[in-house]
Amino acid sequence: MKTCAACSETALDNDFMECARCVEVYHHLCLNFTPEDVQSMDDQTRNSWLCPNCRNKQPKGDNPNISVRPSTPTGMAEITFNVTRRKVHNQNKLELAQPTPSGSSDYVSRADIKMLIREEMQSVMSEFSCDLKQTLNNRFREVSDQLSEFKESLGFLSEQFDTLKADINTHGAKISHLESENKSLRAELLTLSSRVRQIDQLSRSTNLELQCVPEHRSENVITVIKQLGQVINFPINDCDISYCARIAKANPNSPRPRSILVKFSTPRIRDSVLAASIQYNKRHQDEKLNTSVLGLDDKRTPLYVVENLSVENKNLHAAARLRAKQLQYKYVWVRGGRVYVRKSDTSEAVFVRDIDTLNNLK
């Protein structure tokens, strides 16, 4: 496989001439040989053919008919021109307009080639510039449209933000007002709740509870209350009792029997029965009130006579007993529906208003 010395491309299918002196090969088209010129060559002409470089190196005689050699060697000019022509022929883009004849071959100078290349490059650059300009204009137009849409969207969002900000300020003021009202209502609710608890407890000012009394199917709770009055030395008559019955347990699963609730006709009678029960237990430290003393059974189960507290006060009393046990307080008691605690015999009594009071105990 041989390479053309003019265009440096592969020479195939005998489409070339081989120099008899330097053995370099050249395409027919690079040498500007037409197919008719190639067919008209005989073997002798083909075998003795010299390339332009070798012909230029031959000595010249004194023949006056020989023209003066141009500044660019004729052979090289011919090869350069023909190489350009071959490339233009392959690309179908460039046609040589006016070749300069010299003998049987066409010749062109380097200046002509530069001019042709410059013109072709200017044409290509002009087309590329136009295409690029059009493309950039289209892109700029698209970007401009998108910026316009973005500006409109931003304006819309700005208006929405201003509206939302105004709504937030309005709602913030309303929330502040509602919080103030809520605080006032909570304080009022606490006051009203305290009053309701006081009223509830005052409605129980004539009530007593007798706890841990064993239950019997045929029992008479009024008789049990009268027996209690006899034991504590404070007789109780039927006219003194307005209501007497067992009440439901707060915890249904508790094994303790239901308490007996007795409602006396006046708070004075209730307070007298309660005071007599306390005095009896003080006088009989070894045998306080129990089921045996009341003649209910022989098991000596302790009995407790206490005030009938409201649900809130019962829970507060239970929490006070638990807190007193934790802090080793000695006394916990109830008077007039109020819960009190005392740490020792010499310390002051503390009125337990609520859970916060218990939490602040030391």
C-alpha positions in Angstrom: 0.0 0.0 0.0 1.5 3.3 -1.1 0.8 6.9 -0.1 0.5 9.9 -2.4 3.4 12.3 -1.9 1.2 15.3 -2.6 -1.9 14.7 -0.5 -0.5 11.9 1.9 -3.6 9.7 1.2 -3.5 6.1 0.2 -3.1 5.4 -3.5 -5.3 2.5 -4.6 -6.5 0.7 -7.8 -3.6 2.0 -10.0 -5.0 5.5 -9.6 -1.5 6.9 -9.4 1.8 7.6 -11.2 5.1 6.4 -9.9 8.3 8.5 -10.5 11.0 6.6 -12.3 13.7 8.4 -10.3 12.5 8.9 -6.7 9.8 6.1 -6.8 7.3 8.4 -5.2 3.7 8.0 -6.2 1.1 10.7 -7.0 -2.7 10.5 -7.7 -3.8 11.2 -11.2 -6.1 13.9 -9.8 -3.2 15.5 -7.8 -1.2 15.7 -11.0 -4.3 17.2 -12.8 -4.4 14.2 -15.2 -7.7 13.5 -16.8 -8.9 10.0 -17.5 -8.2 10.6 -21.3 -4.7 11.6 -20.5 -4.1 8.5 -18.5 -5.6 6.2 -21.2 -3.4 7.9 -23.9 -0.2 7.1 -22.0 1.8 4.2 -23.3 4.0 2.0 -21.1 7.2 3.7 -22.1 5.8 7.1 -21.1 4.4 5.7 -17.8 7.7 4.0 -17.0 9.9 7.0 -17.8 7.6 9.6 -16.0 9.3 11.9 -13.6 7.5 13.7 -10.8 7.6 17.5 -10.6 10.3 17.6 -8.0 12.6 15.4 -10.1 11.9 17.5 -13.2 12.8 20.7 -11.4 16.1 19.2 -10.3 17.1 18.5 -14.0 19.8 20.9 -15.3 18.5 23.5 -17.8 20.2 24.3 -21.1 20.6 27.6 -23.0 17.3 27.2 -24.8 15.9 30.7 -25.1 12.4 29.2 -25.5 12.3 28.1 -21.9 10.4 30.5 -19.7 11.8 31.9 -16.5 11.1 29.7 -13.4 8.5 31.3 -11.2 9.2 32.2 -7.6 7.4 29.1 -6.6 8.7 26.0 -8.3 6.4 25.0 -11.1 6.3 21.4 -10.0 5.4 22.3 -6.4 2.8 24.8 -7.5 1.2 22.2 -9.8 1.2 19.6 -7.0 -0.2 22.1 -4.5 -2.9 23.2 -6.8 -3.8 19.6 -7.7 -3.9 18.5 -4.1 -6.3 21.3 -3.4 -8.3 20.3 -6.4 -8.4 16.7 -5.2 -9.7 17.7 -1.8 -12.3 20.0 -3.3 -13.3 17.2 -5.7 -13.8 14.9 -2.8 -15.9 17.4 -0.8 -17.8 18.9 -3.8 -17.4 22.4 -2.4 -14.7 24.2 -4.3 -14.2 24.7 -8.0 -11.2 26.3 -9.4 -12.3 29.3 -11.5 -9.4 30.3 -13.7 -6.4 28.0 -13.7 -3.2 29.4 -15.1 -2.0 27.3 -18.1 1.6 26.3 -18.5 2.3 23.8 -21.2 -0.1 20.9 -20.9 -1.0 21.4 -17.1 -2.9 24.0 -15.0 -1.1 26.0 -12.4 -2.1 28.3 -9.5 0.0 30.4 -7.1 0.0 30.2 -3.3 -1.6 33.7 -3.2 -4.5 32.3 -5.2 -4.9 29.4 -2.9 -4.8 31.7 0.2 -7.4 33.9 -1.4 -9.6 30.9 -2.1 -9.2 29.6 1.4 -9.8 33.0 2.8 -13.0 33.5 0.8 -14.2 30.0 1.7 -13.5 30.6 5.4 -15.2 34.0 5.2 -18.2 32.4 3.7 -18.3 29.7 6.3 -17.7 32.2 9.1 -20.5 34.4 7.7 -22.9 31.5 7.6 -21.9 30.4 11.1 -22.2 34.0 12.4 -25.7 34.3 10.9 -26.7 30.9 12.3 -25.2 31.7 15.7 -26.9 35.1 15.8 -30.2 33.6 14.9 -29.8 30.9 17.5 -28.8 33.4 20.2 -31.6 35.7 19.3 -34.1 32.8 19.7 -32.5 31.8 23.0 -32.5 35.4 24.2 -36.1 35.7 23.2 -37.0 32.6 25.1 -35.1 33.8 28.2 -36.8 37.1 27.9 -40.2 35.5 27.8 -39.3 33.3 30.8 -38.1 36.3 32.7 -41.3 38.1 31.9 -43.3 35.1 33.2 -41.1 34.9 36.3 -41.6 38.7 36.9 -45.3 38.2 36.7 -45.2 35.2 39.0 -43.0 37.1 41.4 -45.4 40.0 41.4 -48.3 37.7 42.1 -46.4 36.0 44.9 -45.5 39.4 46.4 -49.1 40.4 46.4 -50.0 37.1 48.0 -47.3 37.5 50.6 -48.5 41.0 51.5 -52.0 39.7 51.9 -50.8 36.8 54.0 -48.7 39.1 56.1 -51.7 41.4 56.7 -53.8 38.4 57.6 -51.2 37.1 60.0 -51.0 40.5 61.7 -54.8 40.5 62.0 -55.0 37.0 63.3 -52.0 37.7 65.6 -53.9 40.5 67.2 -57.0 38.3 67.5 -54.9 35.5 69.0 -53.4 37.9 71.6 -56.9 39.1 72.4 -58.1 35.6 72.7 -55.2 34.6 74.9 -55.9 37.5 77.2 -59.6 36.5 77.3 -58.6 32.9 77.9 -56.4 33.8 80.8 -59.1 35.9 82.3 -61.6 33.1 81.8 -59.3 30.5 83.3 -58.9 32.7 86.4 -62.6 33.1 86.6 -63.1 29.4 86.0 -60.7 28.6 88.9 -62.6 31.1 91.1 -66.0 29.6 90.1 -64.7 26.0 90.6 -63.5 26.9 94.0 -66.9 28.4 94.9 -68.6 25.3 93.5 -66.4 23.1 95.6 -67.2 25.2 98.7 -70.9 25.1 97.9 -70.7 21.3 97.4 -68.9 20.9 100.7 -71.3 23.2 102.5 -74.2 21.2 101.2 -72.6 18.2 103.1 -72.3 20.2 106.4 -75.0 17.9 108.0 -73.6 14.6 106.7 -71.4 12.0 108.3 -69.9 8.8 107.0 -69.6 5.6 109.1 -67.0 3.6 107.3 -66.0 -0.2 107.5 -69.4 -1.3 108.8 -69.9 -5.0 107.6 -72.8 -5.4 105.2 -75.7 -7.7 105.9 -78.7 -8.5 103.8 -81.3 -7.7 106.5 -79.5 -4.9 108.1 -81.1 -1.6 109.3 -78.6 1.2 108.9 -80.7 3.6 111.1 -80.4 1.1 113.9 -76.6 1.0 113.5 -76.5 4.8 113.7 -78.6 4.8 116.9 -76.3 2.1 118.4 -73.4 4.4 117.6 -75.1 7.3 119.5 -75.6 5.0 122.5 -71.9 3.9 122.5 -70.5 7.5 122.3 -73.0 8.7 124.8 -74.9 11.0 122.4 -78.4 9.6 121.9 -79.7 9.9 118.3 -83.5 10.0 117.7 -85.4 9.4 114.5 -86.2 13.0 114.2 -82.5 13.8 114.1 -81.9 11.8 111.0 -83.1 13.2 107.6 -81.5 10.5 105.5 -79.5 7.3 106.0 -78.3 4.7 103.5 -75.2 3.0 102.1 -73.4 4.8 99.3 -71.6 3.4 96.3 -67.8 2.8 96.5 -65.5 5.1 94.6 -63.5 1.9 93.6 -65.8 -1.0 92.9 -62.9 -3.4 93.2 -62.2 -2.4 96.8 -62.8 -5.1 99.4 -64.0 -2.6 102.0 -67.8 -2.5 102.6 -69.8 0.4 101.4 -69.9 3.4 103.8 -73.1 4.4 105.6 -74.1 8.0 104.8 -76.3 9.7 107.4 -77.7 13.2 107.0 -78.8 14.9 110.2 -81.4 17.5 110.5 -78.9 20.3 111.6 -75.2 20.8 111.3 -75.0 21.2 115.1 -76.2 17.6 115.6 -73.6 16.4 113.0 -70.8 18.2 114.7 -71.9 16.9 118.1 -71.9 13.3 117.0 -68.5 13.8 115.4 -67.0 15.4 118.5 -68.5 12.6 120.7 -66.9 10.0 118.5 -63.5 11.7 118.7 -63.8 11.9 122.5 -64.8 8.3 122.8 -61.7 7.2 120.9 -59.5 9.4 123.1 -60.9 7.9 126.2 -60.7 4.3 124.9 -57.2 4.1 123.4 -57.1 0.4 123.8 -60.5 -0.3 122.3 -61.6 2.4 119.9 -64.8 2.3 118.0 -65.2 -1.2 116.4 -67.8 -3.7 115.2 -67.7 -5.5 118.6 -68.5 -2.4 120.6 -71.5 -1.7 118.4 -72.7 -5.3 118.7 -72.3 -6.1 115.0 -69.9 -9.0 115.3 -67.0 -10.3 117.4 -64.2 -9.5 115.0 -63.4 -6.1 116.4 -63.1 -4.5 113.0 -62.3 -0.8 113.4 -65.0 1.7 112.5 -64.4 5.3 111.4 -66.7 8.3 111.8 -65.7 11.0 109.4 -67.1 14.0 107.6 -68.8 13.4 104.2 -66.3 15.1 101.9 -66.8 16.1 98.2 -65.0 14.2 95.5 -62.3 16.9 95.1 -61.7 17.1 98.9 -61.6 13.3 99.2 -58.9 13.2 96.5 -57.0 16.0 98.2 -57.3 14.2 101.6 -55.9 11.0 100.1 -53.0 13.0 98.4 -52.3 14.7 101.8 -52.0 11.4 103.6 -49.6 10.1 101.0 -47.5 13.2 101.0 -47.4 13.3 104.8 -46.2 9.7 104.9 -43.4 10.7 102.4 -42.3 13.7 104.5 -43.0 12.0 107.9 -45.7 14.4 109.0 -47.4 13.2 112.1 -51.0 14.5 111.8 -53.5 14.7 108.9 -57.1 15.6 109.7 -60.3 17.2 108.3 -62.3 19.9 110.0 -65.3 21.6 108.3 -64.5 20.1 105.0 -60.9 21.4 105.1 -57.8 19.3 105.1 -55.0 20.1 107.5 -51.5 18.6 108.2 -49.0 19.0 111.0 -45.5 17.7 111.1 -45.1 17.4 114.9 -46.9 18.3 118.1 -45.1 21.7 118.3 -45.3 22.7 114.6 -48.1 24.8 113.2 -51.0 23.3 111.3 -51.0 23.8 107.5 -54.2 24.3 105.6 -54.0 22.3 102.3 -55.8 24.3 99.7 -54.7 22.3 96.7 -52.1 20.0 95.2 -49.6 22.9 94.9 -49.7 23.3 98.7 -48.7 19.7 99.1 -45.9 20.0 96.6 -44.5 23.0 98.5 -44.4 21.1 101.8 -40.9 20.4 103.2 
